[in-house]
């Protein structure tokens, strides 16, 4: 049982540390704009160790809007334009 709890805690902390919510707090609350490519790739890479960390990171980033650049300014990295 302790192993399951430790694995869950590790998964949640890894997902939280890798998502745009933590990396780019200035982008929180954006409702649209281009997708910031770097956090998106990090979130997708979190799917490799297991579904839970990647899904949590994607839900947090899209839910808070932190993965969107907001249409410009203050963003560093690749941008993925979705039409």
Secondary structure by P-SEA (a helix, b strand, c coil): caaaaaaaaaaaaaaaacccccccccccccccccccaaaaaaaaaaacccaaaaaaaaaaaaaacccccccccccccbbbbcc
